[in-house]
Amino acid sequence: MALLIKKSCINCDMCQPECPNNAISMGSDIYEIDPLRCTECVGHYDQPTCMQVCPINNTIIYDPAHKETNEQLWEKYILLHHVDQI
């Protein structure tokens, strides 16, 4: 599933530059994650880097409105980065 940034975000700018899919951008009040671009860092890292660098615990969570399997996240990664499947 895609990730979601909660209202507890303090706009510290830590997550946005770390996203390998350019899925994080500034919204009207806080940073937002585009669920069409978020792969939970599948294809890049073992864990979502935005969650790792966020200084506020539980501000970036799994978005229950965008449930995806690891296979779906991998397919999205391939489409986003035009990777030839092995």
N, C-alpha and C positions, 0 to 999 in steps of 0.2 A: 504494500500500500504506500501511497505517497505520504509525505510528512506534512505537518501543519505547525505553524508558529502561533502560539497563544498570545493573548493580550498582555501577558506578563513580560513580553519582549521589551528590552530597554534601548533598542536601536544602537547597539554597541558596534555594529559593523563587523563583527567577527565571522559570521556565517556566510555572508554573501560572497566574499572573494574565495572562500574555500570550496564552493559548490562546483564540481567538475562539469555539471550539466547546465550551468547558468539558469538554474530553476528558481533562484532566490532574487527578489527585487524589492525595492521599497514600495510599499503600498501607501494608502492615504495616511495612516498613522504609524504602522509598524511594518517590518519586513514580512513578505508573503512568499509562499512556495507555490510555484506553478505545478499542479499535479500532472500535467501532460509532459513535463520535463523531468520530474523527480523520479529517480530510480533507486532511491535509498543508497546511492553510491554503488549499486551492483554494477560490476564491470570495471570499477575503479578501486574501491577499498572494501575491506571486510565489514566495516561499520559506517553508518552515515557520519561524515565529517562535521556536518553542521551541529549535530548533537554533541559531538566530542568537544567542539570549541566554544559552545555556548556557555557563558559564565553563570547563567540562571538555570538551576535544575528544573527539569520537566517543562521547559518553555517550548521546546520542539518535541512534538509527539507524533505517533503514528496516527494518520488521519482515518478515522473509521468510515468516512464517506468515500474513500478511495482505496478499497481493498484490492490487492493484487498479489499474485503468487510470485515466487522467485523467477519462475519461467517467464511470466508476463513482464517483470521488471527487466529481465535479460533481453527480451525482445524489444522493449522500449529503448534500452541502451543501444542495441544494434541499429535501430532506426535513427536515433539521435546522432550517432557517430559514424554511420555508414560503414560499419564493420562487416567484413565478409564472415559469414558463419563458418565455423570449423566443422 
